[in-house]
Amino acid sequence: MSKFIIIIGIVILMYYWIFKRWPWQPRISTRQQAVFNARKTLGVEQNANRNEIIAAHKRLVAMVHPDRGGTNAQVHEANAARDLLLDELPDQLP
């Protein structure tokens, strides 16, 4: 019985090594992962509206601006996060 458990453990570790996720973890698309990271970067909730995203972006850029000790890369990352989240919003037709 212990040999069986060791073999199962090795198979699971090989799966993780090959696919970079555990077998019981759901598959997440690259786009979904990018949206998750953008929300985390700006610090907004999943159901954030356009105004909340823009306000969070302004707060973040104010903190990471090069004039305040940040870098251009941080500003570009904040801009990319804002653009991605705004693209994810459903179109609001009048």
N, C-alpha and C positions, 0 to 999 in steps of 0.2 A: 504494500500500500504506500509506503514512503517513497518508493521509486516512482510510482505514478504521480505523486504530488510534486516531486522534483522535476519530472519531465514536463508536467503542466506549467510549472513555474518558469522553466527554461523557454517553453514555447511562448508564454506571455511576454517574457523579456525580449525575445527575438521579434515579436510583433511590435513591441514598443520601439525597439531599435530601428526597425524598417519603416514604420508608418509615423513615428514621432507622436503617438497618442496611444492610450491604453485601449484595449478592445471594447471596454464598456463605455467609453466616451463617445458621444455623438459626433458625427462629422459636421464640421463647421466650414462653410465656404470662406474663401479668402475675402470676399466682399463683406460678409457678416463680421469677420474678425476685424476688418478695417473700420467698420462702423462702430463696433464695440470699443476699439482703441481710440477712435475720435471722440466718442462720448466720454470716455475716461479722461482724455486729455483736456477737454473743455469742462468737465465736471457737470454734465447735464444728464437728466433722466432720459429714459427711453421715449417717453411721450412728450418731450420738450417741443415747444412750438418755435416758430421763426424768431420771435422777439427774444425768447430765452436763450436761443443759440447765439444770436448776435450780441446780447448783453454779456454772456459768458466769454465770448471771443474777445470783446473789448476789455474785460477785466484781465484776461490772461495776457493779452498783448501789452497792456499797461505794465504788467509785472515783468515780462520777459523781453521788453524792448531793449535794444542795444544801448540806448541812453541811460537805462536803469540797471545796467550790468548784465543784461541777457545777451543772447547771440542772434545773429540773423537766422540761423538754423531753427531756433526755437520759434521765431516769428513765422517762418515758412511752415513749420509743423502746425502751428495754431491756425494759419490761414487754410492749409489743406484740410484740417479737421472741420473747420467751419464750412468750407465748400462741400465736402462730402456729406455732412449732415444736412445741409440745405438742399442738396440734390436728392436726398432720401425722403424729404417731406413730400406728402401727396400734393398734387397740383390743386390749388385753390382757385377755382373759377368763380367769378361773381355771379 
